Amino acid sequence: MSDSCQTKNDSLQFKARLKTWDFWKPLVFIAIGGLGGFLYYFYVGCTSGACGITSNPYSSIAFGGLFGYFIVNRPCAC
């Protein structure tokens, strides 16, 4: 990544960084994405087992969490 993507929190120590929104934002969006993935599995999911993502709740939660992570940490956000 380029130097322009550096945030003001890069120089903080770990305990101080735990209190910032930049630390918690990816974790919150991963949890929201995982919840969305589970809800998609529960309400729309595939019962035949032929669907790779929606036939298993674990894979649906994982893909939802990844989607939530990529929404927050997109590479072109800087």
C-alpha positions as CSV (number, residue, x, y, z in Angstrom):
1,M,0.0,0.0,0.0
2,S,1.1,3.5,-0.5
3,D,2.2,5.8,2.3
4,S,-1.0,7.9,1.9
5,C,-3.0,5.1,3.5
6,Q,-1.4,5.4,6.9
7,T,-3.8,6.4,9.7
8,K,-3.1,8.5,12.7
9,N,-3.5,5.4,14.9
10,D,-0.5,3.5,13.5
11,S,1.9,5.0,16.1
12,L,-0.3,4.1,19.1
13,Q,0.6,1.3,21.4
14,F,-1.7,-1.7,21.6
15,K,-3.7,-0.8,24.7
16,A,-4.4,2.7,23.3
17,R,-5.3,1.2,19.9
18,L,-7.9,-1.1,21.5
19,K,-9.9,2.0,22.4
20,T,-10.1,3.4,18.9
21,W,-12.8,2.8,16.3
22,D,-10.3,1.9,13.7
23,F,-9.5,-1.3,15.7
24,W,-13.1,-2.3,16.3
25,K,-14.6,-1.4,13.0
26,P,-13.4,-4.5,11.1
27,L,-14.5,-6.8,13.9
28,V,-17.9,-5.3,14.1
29,F,-18.5,-5.6,10.3
30,I,-17.2,-9.2,10.3
31,A,-19.8,-10.0,13.0
32,I,-22.5,-8.2,11.1
33,G,-21.5,-10.0,7.9
34,G,-21.5,-13.3,9.7
35,L,-24.9,-12.7,11.1
36,G,-26.1,-11.7,7.6
37,G,-24.7,-14.9,6.2
38,F,-26.4,-17.0,8.8
39,L,-29.7,-15.2,8.2
40,Y,-29.3,-15.8,4.5
41,Y,-28.7,-19.5,5.2
42,F,-31.7,-19.7,7.5
43,Y,-34.2,-18.0,5.4
44,V,-33.0,-18.6,1.8
45,G,-30.6,-21.5,2.1
46,C,-30.4,-24.5,-0.1
47,T,-31.9,-27.6,1.4
48,S,-30.8,-30.1,-1.3
49,G,-27.1,-29.7,-0.4
50,A,-26.1,-28.9,-4.0
51,C,-25.3,-25.2,-3.2
52,G,-21.7,-24.7,-2.1
53,I,-22.2,-21.7,0.2
54,T,-25.8,-21.8,1.4
55,S,-26.2,-25.5,2.1
56,N,-23.9,-25.3,5.2
57,P,-24.3,-22.7,7.9
58,Y,-20.6,-22.5,8.6
59,S,-19.6,-21.7,5.1
60,S,-22.5,-19.2,4.8
61,I,-21.3,-17.4,8.0
62,A,-17.7,-17.4,6.8
63,F,-18.6,-15.9,3.4
64,G,-20.7,-13.3,5.1
65,G,-17.9,-12.4,7.5
66,L,-15.5,-12.1,4.6
67,F,-18.0,-9.9,2.8
68,G,-18.3,-7.7,5.9
69,Y,-14.5,-7.5,6.1
70,F,-14.1,-6.5,2.5
71,I,-16.7,-3.8,2.8
72,V,-14.6,-2.1,5.6
73,N,-11.1,-2.8,4.3
74,R,-11.5,-2.2,0.6
75,P,-8.1,-1.5,-1.1
76,C,-9.3,1.6,-2.9
77,A,-10.6,3.4,0.2
78,C,-7.5,5.6,0.7
